[in-house]
Amino acid sequence: MITAIVNFELPPGIDAAKAAELFKGSAPKYRGMKGLVRKYYLFDAEKRIGGGVYLWKTRADAEAVYTPQWQAYIAERYGAPPDVRYFETAVIVDNESDKILDAAA
């Protein structure tokens, strides 16, 4: 599995409520997305950073989404281009299911 961390600078005036509103507006497009296991939206008021943590089945699935068009959409929506970083995800601790998952299996 692959974890992608996406960050972007937010424009002035975006507080937690406005960020949540923007995030909720984009959330439906990620439902049922090929290869996406889970997405968490991120907001840091002090540093004015927004973003997401995504868990993907494969890097190819992630890269199919983070296209130049998607990056342009993020830059237009939030005012800054995203920074996308990929990480191999070897082990997942899932306290809800009380399991430790070997993501490579």
N, C-alpha and C positions, 0 to 999 in steps of 0.2 A: 504494500500500500504506500501511498504518497500523501504527505501532509504538505499543503501549500499555505504559506502565510502571505497575505496580501495587505499592504498598508498604503495609505494615501493621506496627504495633508488635506485637512478640511478648511473651508473658507471661514473667516470670522463670522460670528453670530450663530454658529451651529452648536446648540446645546444638546443635552442628552435627549430631551423630548423630540427635538427636530431630527436628530440623528435616527432615533427609533422610528419616526414617521418615514423617513427616507428609506431606511433598511426594510421596513415592513412592505413598502411599495415595491421593492425589488425582489423580495423573498419568493413570491409565487413562481418566478421564472426558473428558480433552482429546483423546484419540486419535480421529481421524476427525471432529472438530468442524468444522462448516461454516465455511469461511473462514479457519480457523486454519492458518497455514503452519508456525509454529514457536513453542515456548515454552521459556523458560529460567527455572528457579526461582532465587531470590536469597536469600541469608542473610548478615546482618551481625551477628556475635556481639557486637561492641563496642557497637553502638547498639541491639541487640535489634530489628532490622528484618528482616522477611521480605517476600517478594513474588515478582514475576515480570516478565519482559519477553516480550511477545507480539508476533509479527508476523502481521498480519491482511491479508487481501485487500482488505477495505473497512472503513470505520468502522462501517457498518451491521452488519456481521458481529460486530464487537467489542461494539457497544452491545446486540446481541441477547443477549449472554452476561452483561454487567455490569449485570444487572437489580437492582432492590431486593432480590429474593429471594437472588440470588447474593451481594450485599453483606452481607446478614444471615447467610448461611452462613459467609462468611469471618470476620465478627465473632464468631460463635459458636465456630467452629473454632479461631481464633487469639487471641481475646480483644480485638480492636480492629477497627473498621471500616476498609476499605481506602481508600487514596487512589489514584484512577485518573487518569492523564494520557495524552493522545493526541498523537501527533506524525505529521505527514506524513513518509513515508519515500520519498524521491525516488531515492536511489541506494544499492545494496547491494554491498559488496565481499565476495565469497564466495571465500575462499582454498582451500576444499576442491575447488571446481569450477574454480578459477583463472579466475573471471569477475568482471567488474564489471557489475552488472545495473541497468538503468534501470527502476525499479519503476513508473514512470508509463506505460511502454509496454505 
